[in-house]
């Protein structure tokens, strides 16, 4: 495996995950409400979606990327509505009085929801396509092994960011009383719903 391709993919994955957006807010809220594991698993859902988009871009699967971009209105509508739903649900949620273990369907649901939300933003494929072309990685250059190294790097880089974010937020979790958690939940819900409304208004 070419370590240079792996490193380039890692940088790309970390860079696309780091900007604060609805997924970041959602992961932070879940970390505060359910613990670090829930936040990390939520981040892994987003990292998996980033890897999927990275795979599409690095292998030059234009028929898939064009299809996603052509359906961006419906995808953004679905994603916006889902964000509004999550925002309202988060705003109304009451914090647990003690640490909750997010296991079973809780972790599966956390993973699936962020995976779905990340995939409903097909403009991400444009970012990957531009960066990968700029780095000379389009068409995988060195073959499928090099392409696989880039995609693996994207997943590792994105996952690394979510691990750092969730671990950092979890430090504050133990210091917040129920009232503080309630306010954190309300603020997070409002921000998530705001992202959803912004996505819907962009369709007008």
C-alpha positions in Angstrom: 0.0 0.0 0.0 1.3 3.4 -1.0 1.6 5.4 2.2 1.7 8.7 0.3 -1.8 8.0 -1.1 -3.0 6.9 2.4 -1.7 10.2 3.9 -3.3 12.3 1.2 -6.6 10.6 1.8 -6.2 11.1 5.6 -5.7 14.8 5.1 -8.7 15.0 2.8 -11.0 13.1 5.2 -9.9 15.2 8.2 -10.4 18.4 6.3 -13.9 17.7 5.2 -15.0 16.5 8.6 -13.5 19.3 10.7 -15.8 22.3 9.6 -18.6 22.8 12.1 -22.0 21.7 10.6 -25.1 19.9 11.6 -23.3 16.6 11.9 -20.8 18.1 14.3 -23.5 19.6 16.4 -25.4 16.3 16.4 -22.4 14.3 17.5 -21.6 16.8 20.3 -25.2 16.7 21.5 -25.2 12.9 21.5 -21.9 12.8 23.4 -23.3 15.1 26.1 -26.6 13.1 26.3 -25.4 9.5 26.0 -21.6 9.5 26.3 -18.5 9.4 24.2 -19.3 6.1 22.5 -22.5 7.4 21.1 -20.7 10.5 19.7 -17.9 8.4 18.2 -20.3 5.9 16.5 -22.3 8.8 15.1 -19.1 10.2 13.7 -18.2 6.9 12.2 -21.5 7.0 10.2 -20.4 10.3 8.7 -16.9 9.0 8.1 -18.3 6.0 6.2 -20.4 8.3 4.0 -17.3 10.4 3.4 -15.4 7.2 2.3 -18.2 6.3 -0.1 -18.0 9.8 -1.7 -14.3 9.6 -1.7 -14.5 6.2 -3.5 -16.8 7.6 -6.1 -14.5 10.6 -6.8 -11.2 8.7 -6.8 -12.5 6.0 -9.1 -14.0 8.5 -11.4 -17.5 7.0 -11.3 -19.1 10.0 -13.0 -22.4 8.3 -13.7 -23.0 7.9 -9.9 -21.8 11.4 -9.1 -23.8 13.0 -11.9 -26.9 11.1 -10.7 -26.5 12.4 -7.2 -26.0 15.9 -8.3 -29.0 15.8 -10.6 -31.1 14.7 -7.7 -29.7 17.3 -5.3 -33.1 19.0 -4.8 -34.8 15.9 -3.5 -31.8 14.9 -1.5 -31.6 18.3 0.1 -35.3 18.3 0.8 -35.1 14.9 2.5 -32.0 15.9 4.5 -33.5 19.3 5.5 -36.7 17.7 6.8 -34.8 15.0 8.7 -32.6 17.7 10.3 -35.7 19.7 11.3 -37.1 16.5 12.9 -33.9 15.7 14.7 -33.6 19.3 15.9 -37.1 19.4 17.3 -36.6 16.0 18.9 -33.3 17.1 20.4 -34.8 20.4 21.7 -37.7 18.6 23.5 -35.6 15.8 24.9 -35.0 15.7 28.6 -31.5 14.8 29.8 -31.0 11.5 31.6 -30.4 11.7 35.3 -27.5 9.3 35.0 -25.2 8.0 32.3 -27.0 6.1 29.6 -25.3 3.3 27.7 -26.2 3.7 24.0 -26.2 0.1 22.9 -28.0 -2.1 20.5 -30.4 -0.2 18.3 -29.2 3.1 19.9 -25.7 2.8 18.4 -27.1 1.4 15.2 -29.5 4.2 14.9 -26.8 6.8 15.7 -24.6 5.4 13.0 -27.3 5.1 10.4 -28.7 8.6 10.9 -25.4 10.4 10.4 -24.5 8.1 7.5 -27.9 9.0 5.8 -27.6 12.8 6.6 -24.1 12.9 5.1 -25.1 11.2 2.0 -28.0 13.6 1.5 -25.5 16.3 0.8 -24.3 15.4 -2.8 -22.4 18.6 -3.1 -19.8 16.8 -1.0 -18.9 14.9 -4.1 -17.8 18.2 -5.8 -15.5 18.9 -2.9 -13.9 15.4 -3.2 -13.7 15.7 -7.0 -12.0 19.1 -6.9 -9.5 18.1 -4.2 -8.7 14.7 -5.7 -8.2 16.2 -9.1 -6.0 18.9 -7.6 -3.8 16.3 -5.9 -3.5 14.2 -9.1 -5.5 11.3 -7.7 -8.3 11.2 -10.3 -8.7 7.9 -11.9 -6.7 6.3 -9.0 -3.4 6.9 -10.8 -1.6 3.9 -9.4 -4.5 1.5 -9.8 -7.0 0.0 -7.4 -4.5 -0.4 -4.6 -3.7 3.3 -4.7 -7.4 4.2 -4.9 -8.1 1.9 -1.9 -5.4 3.6 0.0 -6.9 7.0 -0.6 -10.4 5.8 0.4 -9.0 4.2 3.6 -7.2 7.4 4.3 -10.4 9.4 4.0 -12.2 7.1 6.4 -9.3 7.2 8.9 -8.9 11.0 8.7 -12.6 11.6 9.1 -12.9 9.1 12.0 -9.9 10.7 13.7 -11.7 14.1 13.8 -14.9 12.6 15.2 -12.9 10.7 17.9 -11.1 14.0 18.9 -14.4 15.9 18.9 -16.4 13.4 20.9 -13.5 12.8 23.4 -13.1 16.6 23.9 -16.8 17.1 24.5 -17.1 14.2 26.9 -14.7 16.0 29.2 -17.4 18.6 29.8 -20.2 16.1 30.1 -19.3 15.2 33.7 -19.2 18.8 34.7 -22.7 19.7 33.6 -25.6 19.4 35.9 -29.1 18.3 34.6 -30.0 22.0 34.0 -26.8 22.6 32.1 -27.5 19.4 30.0 -31.0 20.7 29.3 -29.8 24.0 28.0 -27.1 22.3 25.9 -29.8 20.0 24.5 -32.0 23.0 23.6 -29.2 25.0 22.0 -28.1 21.9 20.0 -31.7 21.3 18.9 -32.2 24.8 17.8 -28.9 24.8 15.8 -29.7 21.5 14.1 -33.2 22.6 13.2 -31.6 25.9 11.9 -29.4 23.9 9.6 -32.5 22.0 8.4 -34.4 25.2 7.7 -31.5 26.7 5.9 -31.3 23.6 3.7 -35.1 23.9 2.9 -34.9 27.7 2.3 -32.0 27.1 -0.2 -34.5 25.2 -2.4 -36.7 28.3 -2.8 
